[in-house]
Amino acid sequence: MTEDLELILADAEDSMKKAILHLETELTKIRAGKANPSMLDGIMVDYYGAPTAVNQVANISVLDARTISIQPWEKNMLSPIEKAILMANIGITPQNDGNQIRLFLPPLTEERRKELFKKAGGEGEHSKVAIRNIRRDSIEQIKKLQKDGLSEDAGKDAEKSVQELTDNFISLVDKHLAAKEKEMLSV
């Protein structure tokens, strides 16, 4: 296999790994009924005019299986943190007692579970689409190399390798989704 083909395959694998990492990140944001500080990842607070992550302006801890405590380092940050959580639309209403903010996670209803399954499935589908797009781009690059003189057999072998990579990563997406569903059902 030529160096160009190896580079295309390595690039495709790297991009597919990034798609899986993104899926993992998105799935941790979908709550499974258990309190998890990572649910607040990506929520930005207006900190003196600069958007700042919540965990950079407050101490976040899990009090019990259904309660998250957010203790800001500065009292004047209570209101902006509360607003940011409401705007993030994570399905939890913050309770502000003047010293800290508590997030009480309600038990998951059957309807809410179905909603979360749909959301997780949507994230999985986005990842599969990204992986298929990477496959398409890689095969286009291989076809360009064939036009530039690469043998047809080498091109077909490389396309087969790209397809095997794609199949492996799509099955990995399915495994992640199954694990998330199992986590949601176990609570």
C-alpha positions, 0 to 999 in steps of 0.5 A: 500500500502506498504512503498516500493510501496509508495517510488516507486510512489513518486520517479516516480512522482519526476522524472517526475516533473524534466522532465517537468521542463527540458522541460520548460527550453528548451522551454524558449530557443526557441524564439517566436519572442519576445526578452527574456534574458532567450534566452541566458541562457546556453551560456558560455563565456571563462572568464579568462580560466573558462567557465562562463554564459553570465549573470555573465559577463554582464548586459543583458536587453531588449531594445524593443520587438526585441532587447536585449542589452548585456553590459559587465562589462569589455570591453575586454569581448566583443569579447568572448561574441560575439564568444560564441553567434555565437557558441551557434547557436541561430540564431541571429548574434550579433552586436558589437559597441565597447561598447555593443553587441546588438541582433536584432531578425528578425521577424519570417518567416513562414519557421522559425516558422515551424522550431521552431515548429519542435524544440519545438515538438522534446523537447516535444517528449524527455520529453515524452520518459523520462516520459515513461522510468520512468514509465518502470523503476517503473513498473520493480521495482514493478514486483521485489517486486511482486517476493519478495512476494508482492500480485498481486493485490497490484502490479496491483494497483501500476502499475495502479497508475504509468500509471495514473501518466504517463498519467497526465504528458504526458498531461502536456507536450502537454499543454506546447507545445500548449502554446508555439505554441500559443506564437509563433503564437501570435507574 
